[in-house]
Amino acid sequence: MASLSLNSFPLQPPSQPRKLADSSCSSSLTPFNGGAAGGLKPIVVCGNPPTFVSAPGRRIVAVGDLHGDLAKARCALEIAGVLSSDGRDMWTGGETAKAKGGAVFQVNGNHETMNVSADFRYVDLRGFDECLDFLEYLNDCKNNWEEAFVTWVGVSERLKDFKMSQQYWDPWNLVKPAKPTNTKKDMLPFQQKDLGQRQQGVIARSTLLRPGGPLACELARHAVVLKVDDWVFCHGGLLPHHVAYGLERMNWEVSKWMRGNSDSFGMVYSPLIMIQSILEETLQAVGAKAMVVGHTPQSTGVNCAYGCSIWRIDVGMSSGVLDSQPEVLEIRDSKARAIKSKRDTFRELQIVDYT
């Protein structure tokens, strides 16, 4: 699970590793206490991190696993109707802006916990390089986390374009002969240099994402299970014993571990539920109509099962997974439908109504 938007407008990106709110239940996420048009009631959030959300009358948009693919993430938000398609990344939610009573939530999954655990087996090699580049940029910003964190997306894209141009289009690269590498003597200097760079990248990623690290603290602000009205959102699935254990307790323990205040984090996620009776028992225990999950790529796109009491929204959109067309799930008036992009264009929408 990547994120879900209420009224289709996310909050501003985090400015620094933030402390969680002290209160367990707060009324509205907006500075105007839910000043939404049309007399909507304010959004009420309970739990720390957010676990239970009351958002009556809101349109909910859920986006599945992104796996770091920014281009596909942008496309998914365009499909959802909240991001401009002109490349300016302008929010187009209209009256669903934060000041009008909207909000955004992120749900952590196994890859977040794996990274905080220093389990980097699925990390692209370029992910280590980017962490090293980010720490250097943070140093250039005089360790101003807010400035570095908020501006890094644009800086990173320009840096990648620059490196690509230098690597492939430098005139010298087009004419210089390839260096022979068929002997151990020729290979050794390159290997040593590459190994040193990779080690630095691993150290940089570990520094940012270790429990108590700045990026781990950002992740700690998010839940692993979130219930919005009568819909429950989680990454891989939820079982009755999770509900009995306590959703707020589970979210708090994972958050505490990510912030470096605990050595363990208990239960996090389960595989996708395939037994209808267990699903029904879980939904009844948590007081939900349906469950929305990611984790397992769906080659057929967003779909539902068991009378649409479970929705599977990981479509494998990332170029590192299935490289499929982005799709999102929209919930209005407690009815859900999949919004899909047509094969030949991201801008024309094909909407499939299930419930």
Protein Blocks (a to p, Z undefined) as FASTA:
>chain_A
ZZdcehhiacdddfbdcdddfbfbdghjbfnlopaghhiacdddedjddfbdcdehiacd
ddddfklpaklmmmmmmmnopacfehnopafkljmbfknopacdddddfklmmmmnopak
lgcfklmmmmmmmmmmmmmnoopaklmmmmmmmmmmmmmmmmmmmmmmgmklmmpccddf
kbfklmmmmmmmmmmmmmmmmmmmmmmmgghiaklmmmmmpcfbdcehjaccdfkbccfk
lmmnopklmmmmmmmmmnopafbebjfbdcddfbfklmmmmmmmnopabdcdehiacfkb
padeehilaccfbgolafklnopacdddddeehiacdddddfkbckbccdddfZZ
